[in-house]
């Protein structure tokens, strides 16, 4: 039989009022249709739910089966209400799963505050993280296996993806602590023309690799590459070992790393700055749009 929401509500009204007349009044209906609905319910279940009193034709008392069914009816209605509310929350981007990609060099600064802000303001969202190269993240977005990605320098991305810039990072010199310029307030990039560099891989970190080359070219030299690395830890390892210098995002200055001094670079080369962007499909769902709004409100200039 069909245990509709209306039928369950009618039975519970009678069970609570223990009187058909008062129950009908609370439901804004007349008493005969209510009595007929409860009789159909009993016939459908094959049990007696209510004992009718002979001295009070409309007064009733729950049978043991009726008391058990009342408890189950309340549970069913609560479950139904919870399911409807959850669907609405998902549709409005307040609950569900969001798959977020990022390039490794953004993990130290931008991911922690995003995860913290999401937990505080959108606790129903579950963020699943995936680290990869910009090119791979773009492919995953287009294929639908990622919902949102954070990249540096979104200019090479295809036009079928939407881009929102939310921060600008400046490049600084990463020097070994014992380096002659490590204690400087700021240096010119030309001060490093005779140094050995550890440079990011063009495959794994293409934007940063290109930026380092172009910034040095603007300064009038080609960096002397002693070593390369596919990720941030490799770049930092060579510098901390005292073997090389490197060019890295200024946000790393907030994370003291033994053996490394981060020194600002003077100069107006456009390659000393890079844009941080959130990338998504144009048909992003409500959860992604809420995360984008959160990013815009919390991102540091």
C-alpha positions in Angstrom: 0.0 0.0 0.0 1.0 3.6 -0.5 2.1 5.2 2.8 1.9 8.8 1.6 3.2 11.7 3.7 -0.4 12.9 4.1 -1.7 9.6 5.3 1.1 9.3 7.9 0.4 12.8 9.1 -3.3 12.0 9.4 -2.7 8.9 11.5 -0.2 10.7 13.8 -2.7 13.5 14.3 -5.3 11.0 15.5 -2.7 9.2 17.6 -1.7 12.4 19.3 -5.2 13.9 19.8 -6.8 10.5 20.6 -9.9 12.0 19.1 -11.1 12.1 15.4 -12.8 15.4 15.7 -9.9 17.3 17.2 -7.5 15.6 14.8 -9.6 16.6 11.9 -9.7 20.2 13.1 -5.9 20.3 13.5 -5.6 19.0 9.9 -8.1 21.5 8.6 -10.4 18.8 7.2 -13.7 17.3 8.1 -14.0 14.2 10.3 -15.6 11.6 8.0 -12.8 11.7 5.3 -10.2 11.3 8.2 -12.1 8.3 9.6 -12.2 6.7 6.2 -8.5 7.3 5.6 -7.6 5.6 8.9 -9.9 2.7 8.1 -8.2 2.2 4.7 -4.8 2.3 6.5 -5.9 -0.4 8.9 -7.3 -2.6 6.0 -4.1 -2.1 4.1 -1.9 -3.1 7.0 -4.2 -5.9 8.1 -4.1 -4.8 11.7 -6.1 -2.7 14.2 -4.3 0.5 15.0 -7.0 2.2 17.1 -9.6 1.1 19.7 -12.8 3.1 19.4 -14.5 3.9 22.7 -18.2 3.0 22.9 -19.0 5.9 25.2 -17.2 8.4 23.0 -17.7 7.6 19.3 -14.8 9.8 18.2 -12.5 9.0 21.1 -9.7 6.5 20.4 -6.8 4.6 22.0 -3.8 3.2 20.4 -3.4 -0.6 20.3 0.1 -2.0 20.8 0.3 -2.3 17.0 -0.9 1.3 16.7 1.7 2.6 19.2 4.5 0.7 17.2 3.2 2.1 13.9 3.1 5.7 15.4 6.8 5.5 16.3 7.6 4.2 12.8 5.4 6.8 11.1 7.3 9.6 13.0 10.6 8.0 11.9 9.5 7.8 8.3 8.3 11.4 8.2 11.6 12.6 9.9 13.6 10.6 7.3 11.6 12.0 4.5 12.0 15.6 5.7 15.8 15.1 6.2 16.1 13.6 2.7 14.2 16.6 1.2 16.3 19.1 3.1 19.6 17.3 2.0 18.5 17.4 -1.6 17.8 21.1 -1.3 21.2 21.7 0.4 23.0 19.8 -2.4 21.1 21.8 -5.0 22.1 25.0 -3.3 25.8 24.0 -2.9 25.7 23.6 0.8 26.4 19.8 0.9 28.2 17.2 -1.2 31.6 16.5 -2.6 33.8 18.8 -4.5 37.0 17.6 -6.3 39.7 20.2 -6.2 43.0 20.1 -8.0 46.1 22.2 -7.4 49.7 22.6 -8.5 52.1 21.6 -5.8 53.6 25.1 -5.4 50.3 26.5 -4.2 49.8 23.9 -1.4 51.6 25.8 1.4 49.7 29.1 1.3 46.4 28.8 -0.5 45.1 25.4 0.3 45.2 25.7 4.2 43.0 28.8 4.3 40.6 27.5 1.7 40.1 24.3 3.6 39.7 26.1 6.9 37.2 28.6 5.4 35.2 25.8 3.8 35.1 23.9 7.1 33.8 27.0 8.9 31.4 28.4 6.4 30.3 25.3 4.3 30.7 22.4 6.7 28.4 20.2 4.6 30.9 20.2 1.7 33.6 17.5 1.5 36.7 18.7 -0.4 38.7 16.0 -2.2 42.2 17.1 -3.2 44.4 16.1 -6.2 47.8 17.5 -7.0 49.1 17.6 -10.6 50.6 19.7 -13.3 48.6 22.6 -14.8 48.1 20.8 -18.1 46.8 17.6 -16.4 44.5 19.6 -14.1 43.0 21.4 -17.2 42.4 18.0 -18.9 40.7 16.6 -15.8 38.5 19.7 -15.6 37.4 19.3 -19.2 36.8 15.6 -18.7 34.7 16.2 -15.6 36.9 14.3 -13.2 37.7 17.6 -11.3 35.4 20.4 -10.4 37.8 23.2 -9.5 41.6 23.7 -9.9 44.1 26.2 -8.6 46.9 27.1 -11.0 49.7 29.7 -11.5 49.5 31.7 -14.7 46.3 30.4 -16.4 47.1 32.1 -19.8 48.0 28.8 -21.6 44.6 27.2 -20.7 42.0 26.5 -23.4 39.0 28.8 -23.9 36.5 26.2 -22.8 37.4 26.7 -19.1 36.4 29.6 -17.0 39.1 31.5 -15.0 38.9 33.7 -12.0 42.0 35.5 -10.8 42.2 35.8 -7.1 45.8 36.6 -6.1 49.1 37.9 -7.5 52.4 36.5 -6.3 55.8 38.1 -6.7 58.9 36.1 -7.3 61.8 36.3 -4.8 65.3 34.9 -4.7 65.8 31.7 -2.7 69.4 31.8 -1.4 71.4 29.5 1.0 71.7 31.0 4.4 75.5 31.4 4.0 75.2 33.2 0.7 76.8 36.7 0.6 73.4 38.3 -0.3 71.3 36.3 2.2 71.0 39.2 4.6 70.0 41.8 2.0 66.8 43.8 2.2 66.4 43.4 -1.5 68.6 42.6 -4.5 68.6 43.0 -8.3 68.3 39.9 -10.3 71.5 40.8 -12.1 73.3 40.2 -8.8 72.7 36.5 -9.4 74.0 36.4 -13.0 77.1 34.4 -12.0 75.3 32.0 -9.7 74.4 28.3 -10.2 70.6 27.9 -10.4 68.3 25.0 -9.6 65.4 25.5 -12.0 61.9 24.0 -12.1 61.1 21.3 -14.7 59.4 22.6 -17.8 57.1 19.6 -17.8 56.1 19.5 -14.1 56.2 23.3 -13.4 55.9 24.9 -16.8 54.7 28.3 -15.7 57.4 28.8 -13.0 60.1 27.4 -15.3 59.2 29.9 -18.1 58.9 32.7 -15.6 62.4 32.2 -14.3 63.9 32.1 -17.8 62.1 35.2 -19.0 62.8 37.2 -15.8 66.5 36.5 -16.1 66.4 37.3 -19.8 64.8 40.7 -18.9 67.8 41.2 -16.5 70.2 40.6 -19.3 71.5 37.0 -18.7 70.6 33.4 -19.1 70.6 31.5 -15.8 73.3 28.9 -15.4 71.4 25.7 -14.6 73.3 23.3 -12.3 70.2 21.2 -11.4 66.5 20.8 -12.1 63.6 19.6 -10.0 60.1 18.4 -10.6 58.6 19.8 -7.5 58.9 22.4 -4.8 60.7 20.2 -2.3 63.4 19.4 -4.9 64.0 23.1 -5.6 64.2 23.9 -1.9 66.5 20.9 -1.2 69.2 22.1 -3.6 69.1 25.6 -2.1 69.1 24.4 1.5 72.1 22.2 0.6 74.0 25.4 -0.3 74.6 24.2 -3.9 72.3 26.6 -5.9 70.1 29.6 -5.8 66.5 29.6 -7.2 63.5 31.9 -8.0 60.4 31.0 -6.1 57.0 32.5 -5.1 57.2 35.1 -2.2 54.6 33.3 -0.2 57.2 30.7 0.8 58.7 33.4 3.1 55.9 32.7 5.5 57.2 29.2 6.1 60.7 29.3 7.6 62.8 26.6 5.9 66.2 25.7 7.5 69.1 26.8 5.4 67.2 29.1 3.1 66.8 32.9 3.0 64.2 34.5 0.8 65.2 37.9 -0.5 62.9 40.3 -2.4 63.9 41.2 -6.0 63.9 44.8 -7.2 62.7 45.5 -10.7 59.6 46.0 -12.8 59.8 43.0 -15.1 56.3 41.6 -15.6 57.9 38.1 -15.2 58.6 38.8 -11.6 54.8 38.6 -10.9 52.4 35.7 -11.5 48.7 35.4 -11.3 47.0 32.7 -9.2 43.7 31.6 -10.6 40.8 29.3 -9.9 39.7 27.4 -13.0 36.4 25.6 -13.6 34.0 24.5 -16.2 31.5 27.2 -17.3 28.6 25.0 -16.2 30.0 24.7 -12.6 27.4 23.5 -10.1 26.2 25.3 -7.0 28.9 23.9 -4.7 31.7 25.2 -6.9 30.1 28.6 -7.2 29.9 28.8 -3.4 33.6 27.9 -3.1 34.4 30.5 -5.7 32.5 33.1 -3.7 34.3 32.1 -0.6 37.6 32.4 -2.4 36.8 35.9 -3.6 35.9 37.0 -0.1 38.9 35.4 1.7 41.7 35.6 -0.7 44.6 37.9 0.2 45.4 40.6 -2.3 
